[in-house]
Amino acid sequence: GWAFKKFYNSESARLAALPAWVHEYNHHRPHSAIGKAAPITRLTNLAGHHI
């Protein structure tokens, strides 16, 4: 099925691609709502967070 603007032949293929997509989304993709910054830049205290 479709996910992340890409077609995957199986659920396992989609699940295998998910961690890289989440990393790109949170660490590299600019978000307009926070001044074109990546969401990771909004975290000021990572202690105890699992990202």
C-alpha positions as CSV (number, residue, x, y, z in Angstrom):
1,G,0.0,0.0,0.0
2,W,0.8,3.7,0.0
3,A,2.7,5.4,2.8
4,F,5.1,8.3,2.9
5,K,4.4,9.2,-0.8
6,K,5.7,5.8,-1.9
7,F,4.1,2.5,-2.8
8,Y,5.3,-0.5,-0.8
9,N,4.8,-4.1,-1.9
10,S,4.3,-5.4,1.6
11,E,3.6,-4.3,5.2
12,S,7.1,-5.5,6.2
13,A,8.7,-3.3,3.5
14,R,6.8,-0.3,4.8
15,L,7.7,-1.1,8.4
16,A,11.4,-1.4,7.4
17,A,11.4,2.0,5.8
18,L,9.6,3.7,8.7
19,P,12.6,4.5,11.0
20,A,14.5,6.3,8.2
21,W,11.4,8.3,7.3
22,V,10.8,9.3,10.9
23,H,14.4,10.3,11.3
24,E,14.3,12.4,8.2
25,Y,11.0,14.0,9.2
26,N,12.2,14.9,12.7
27,H,15.9,15.7,12.2
28,H,16.2,17.2,8.7
29,R,12.9,18.3,7.1
30,P,12.1,22.0,7.7
31,H,8.7,22.6,9.2
32,S,7.0,25.9,8.4
33,A,5.2,26.1,11.7
34,I,8.5,26.4,13.6
35,G,10.3,28.8,11.3
36,K,11.6,26.2,8.8
37,A,13.5,24.4,11.5
38,A,13.5,20.7,12.1
39,P,11.5,19.5,15.1
40,I,14.5,18.1,16.8
41,T,15.8,21.7,17.3
42,R,12.8,22.5,19.5
43,L,14.0,19.9,22.1
44,T,16.1,21.5,24.8
45,N,16.4,18.7,27.3
46,L,16.8,15.2,25.8
47,A,17.4,13.4,29.1
48,G,14.8,10.7,29.5
49,H,13.5,11.1,26.0
50,H,13.6,8.2,23.6
51,I,13.8,9.6,20.0
